[in-house]
Amino acid sequence: MVTWSGMAAAPDWLRGELIALTWCWRLTRRDGVTIGLTSHDRDLVIAGLPYRAAPGMKPSAIETSDSLDVQTMDIEGAIASDAIAAEDLDAGRWDGADLVLFVTDWTDPEAAPVVVARGSLGAVERHGTAFAAELQGVARMLDRPVCPATSPSCRAMLGDPACRVDLAPRTHARRVVAVDGRSVTLDSPVAAGAMAFGELVWLEGAACGLASPVVSEDGAVLTLAEMPPRLSALPLRVRLVEGCDKQLSTCRDRFANAVNFRGEAHLPGNDLLTRYPGG
């Protein structure tokens, strides 16, 4: 069931006694891949984007309104090898994808659509040949804190606008020549101490485009937080981005960037209140 709060503004095709209505989804992954799906039994082309017939796709009940309440809904569908593949779901490629859900007249796809919901996909769960995902509405961003909490470590990400460290000279091209569990061996090491808390991005093979956080390093051997579900034959090209442990001493000594440190390393903590005089 879908309830529109602004039915007075509904297009003419939605006011008729007999409506040729179909659901449409436009999904845009974080890597820029965009697909269109429709619940109609035939493919449609809307604004130049093909919307593939996916009768198994369906949204849960949703009610839209003009309030600022955080709205969520669930979307269920079937896995299709040419649209939403099982290995892409398992790899997390669809997590956080932008989604626009709308209805249109399938007899005239270029007619003005009615947007029902927009937001981003939460974690996607797969159950055999089907998947389910929660759509998180844009109003959820209002739940974020309006100002950062104090912390002894830096709250910025290395290289972001708050940090301002130039990552260009700290980005390296290497090849992975061996894999053992979550450990990968590079064809040549990076500078000692540079890759801990950094990132490894796979540039080719089945895992192309996926990023793996680096937990620790030992010469040319990196230990990753997680491995992609599938890897192609080695060697594989990767891009390495150096990391930071977010400590003031590291920011000062390694990056000479203490002026942009986004933390309160010398602010007394709650343990100060529990100390006894002379303790």
C-alpha positions in Angstrom: 0.0 0.0 0.0 1.3 3.4 -0.9 -0.3 6.7 0.3 0.5 10.0 -1.4 0.1 13.0 0.8 0.1 15.4 -2.2 -2.5 13.7 -4.5 -3.7 17.2 -5.5 -0.4 17.6 -7.4 -0.7 14.2 -9.0 -0.2 14.1 -12.8 -3.2 13.6 -15.1 -2.4 9.9 -15.8 -2.7 9.1 -12.1 -6.1 10.7 -11.8 -7.9 8.4 -14.3 -10.3 5.6 -13.3 -8.1 3.0 -15.0 -4.3 3.4 -14.3 -1.5 1.6 -16.2 0.8 1.9 -13.2 4.2 0.2 -12.7 6.9 0.5 -10.1 10.4 1.6 -11.2 13.7 1.6 -9.3 16.8 3.5 -10.3 19.9 2.3 -8.4 23.3 4.0 -8.5 26.2 2.2 -6.8 29.0 4.0 -5.1 31.3 3.2 -8.1 28.9 5.0 -10.4 27.2 1.9 -12.0 23.5 2.7 -12.6 20.7 0.3 -13.4 17.0 0.6 -13.8 14.4 -2.1 -12.8 10.6 -2.2 -13.3 7.9 -4.4 -11.9 6.3 -4.4 -15.4 6.5 -7.6 -17.5 8.3 -5.8 -20.3 11.4 -3.6 -20.4 10.9 0.2 -20.4 13.2 3.1 -21.4 12.8 6.2 -19.2 14.9 9.3 -19.7 17.4 7.3 -21.8 18.0 4.6 -19.1 16.7 1.1 -19.8 14.5 -0.3 -17.0 14.7 -4.1 -17.1 11.6 -6.2 -16.3 12.0 -7.5 -12.8 8.5 -8.8 -11.7 10.0 -10.2 -8.5 11.0 -6.7 -7.3 8.5 -5.3 -4.8 8.5 -2.7 -2.0 7.0 -3.1 1.4 4.1 -0.8 2.6 5.2 2.8 2.7 3.5 6.0 3.6 5.0 9.4 2.6 4.3 12.7 4.3 5.6 16.2 4.7 6.9 15.5 8.2 10.5 15.1 9.1 10.0 11.7 10.6 12.7 9.2 9.5 11.1 6.9 7.0 12.4 3.5 6.0 11.0 0.7 3.9 12.1 -2.8 2.8 12.7 -3.9 -0.8 12.7 -7.5 -1.8 13.6 -9.0 -5.2 15.1 -11.8 -7.1 18.8 -12.0 -8.1 19.4 -11.6 -11.8 22.8 -12.3 -13.3 22.6 -9.3 -15.6 21.4 -6.8 -13.1 22.0 -7.7 -9.4 24.4 -10.6 -9.2 24.9 -12.8 -6.2 28.7 -12.2 -6.1 28.1 -8.4 -6.2 25.7 -8.6 -3.2 28.2 -10.8 -1.2 31.0 -8.4 -2.0 29.0 -5.4 -0.7 29.0 -3.5 -4.0 25.3 -2.6 -3.5 25.7 -1.5 0.1 25.0 2.3 0.4 23.7 2.6 -3.2 21.5 5.6 -4.0 17.9 4.5 -4.9 15.0 6.4 -6.3 11.6 4.5 -6.2 8.8 5.9 -8.4 5.7 4.9 -10.3 5.0 5.7 -13.9 2.5 4.9 -16.7 3.9 1.9 -18.6 1.9 2.9 -21.7 3.7 6.2 -21.7 7.0 5.8 -19.8 8.1 9.4 -20.6 5.1 10.8 -18.7 5.8 12.6 -15.5 6.6 10.0 -12.9 5.6 10.2 -9.2 8.6 9.7 -6.9 7.5 7.7 -3.9 10.8 7.4 -2.0 14.5 8.2 -2.3 17.4 7.4 -0.1 20.2 4.8 0.1 20.3 1.1 0.6 21.3 -0.3 4.0 23.1 -3.6 4.3 21.8 -6.0 1.7 21.0 -9.6 2.8 20.8 -12.5 0.5 18.6 -15.6 1.0 19.2 -18.2 -1.7 18.0 -16.7 -5.0 16.4 -13.7 -3.4 17.6 -10.6 -1.5 16.2 -8.0 0.8 17.4 -4.5 1.5 16.3 -1.6 3.7 15.9 1.8 2.1 17.1 4.5 4.4 15.4 7.8 3.7 17.2 11.1 3.4 15.6 12.3 6.6 17.9 9.9 8.5 20.7 12.3 8.0 19.0 14.5 10.5 19.8 12.0 13.2 23.5 12.7 12.8 25.1 14.8 15.6 25.3 18.4 14.7 28.8 18.8 16.2 31.6 16.3 16.8 32.2 14.8 20.2 35.6 15.3 21.8 38.1 12.5 21.3 41.8 11.9 22.1 42.4 10.6 18.6 41.9 12.5 15.3 38.3 12.5 13.9 39.4 13.3 10.4 40.2 10.8 7.7 43.7 10.9 6.2 43.6 13.1 3.2 40.1 14.5 3.7 39.4 18.3 3.7 39.8 18.5 7.4 43.2 16.7 7.4 44.6 18.2 4.2 47.4 15.7 3.8 48.2 15.2 0.1 47.6 11.5 -0.7 49.1 11.6 -4.2 52.7 10.8 -3.0 51.3 8.3 -0.5 49.4 6.2 -3.1 51.4 3.3 -4.6 50.9 0.8 -7.3 51.8 -2.8 -6.6 50.9 -6.4 -7.5 49.7 -9.1 -5.1 51.7 -12.2 -5.8 50.5 -14.5 -3.0 47.5 -14.9 -0.7 47.3 -16.8 2.6 44.0 -16.3 4.4 43.8 -12.6 5.1 47.5 -12.0 4.4 48.7 -10.8 0.9 52.2 -10.6 -0.3 53.2 -7.7 -2.5 55.8 -7.8 -5.3 57.7 -5.1 -3.4 57.1 -3.5 0.1 56.0 0.1 0.8 57.9 2.3 3.3 58.0 0.7 6.7 55.1 1.7 8.9 53.2 3.4 6.1 50.4 0.9 5.3 49.0 0.1 8.8 45.4 1.4 8.9 45.6 2.1 5.1 43.6 0.7 2.2 44.2 -1.8 -0.6 42.0 -1.4 -3.7 41.8 -4.3 -6.2 42.3 -3.0 -9.7 41.6 -6.1 -11.8 40.0 -9.5 -11.6 36.7 -10.5 -10.0 37.3 -8.2 -7.0 38.0 -5.1 -9.2 36.9 -1.9 -7.5 36.6 -3.4 -4.0 38.6 -1.9 -1.1 40.1 -3.9 1.8 41.3 -2.1 4.9 44.9 -2.9 6.0 45.2 -4.1 9.6 49.0 -4.5 9.9 52.1 -4.9 7.8 55.3 -6.9 7.9 57.5 -5.9 5.0 55.9 -6.9 1.8 53.1 -8.9 3.7 49.9 -7.0 4.5 47.2 -8.4 6.8 43.7 -7.3 5.6 40.6 -6.8 7.7 38.6 -8.8 5.1 39.2 -10.5 1.8 36.9 -10.2 -1.2 34.7 -13.3 -1.7 36.4 -14.1 -5.0 39.8 -13.5 -6.4 41.1 -14.1 -9.9 44.4 -15.8 -10.7 47.5 -14.0 -9.3 49.3 -11.7 -9.7 46.7 -8.9 -9.5 47.3 -5.1 -9.7 46.3 -3.2 -6.6 46.4 0.4 -5.4 47.7 1.1 -1.9 46.8 4.2 0.1 48.9 4.8 3.2 47.2 4.9 6.6 47.3 6.8 9.9 46.7 5.6 13.5 45.1 9.0 14.3 47.5 9.8 17.1 48.9 13.3 17.7 52.5 12.1 17.7 52.0 10.4 14.3 50.3 13.6 12.9 53.2 15.7 14.1 56.2 13.5 13.4 55.2 11.6 10.3 53.0 14.1 8.5 54.1 17.4 10.0 50.4 18.2 10.2 49.7 18.8 13.9 48.0 22.2 13.0 45.2 20.2 11.4 44.9 17.5 14.1 41.2 17.1 14.7 41.3 15.7 18.3 41.8 16.7 21.9 44.9 14.7 22.9 45.5 16.6 26.1 41.9 17.0 27.3 41.4 15.3 30.7 39.1 12.2 30.5 36.4 10.9 32.8 39.0 9.0 34.7 40.2 12.3 36.2 37.0 12.4 38.3 37.7 9.0 39.9 41.1 9.8 41.1 41.6 10.3 44.9 43.8 13.1 46.2 47.3 11.9 46.3 46.5 8.7 44.2 
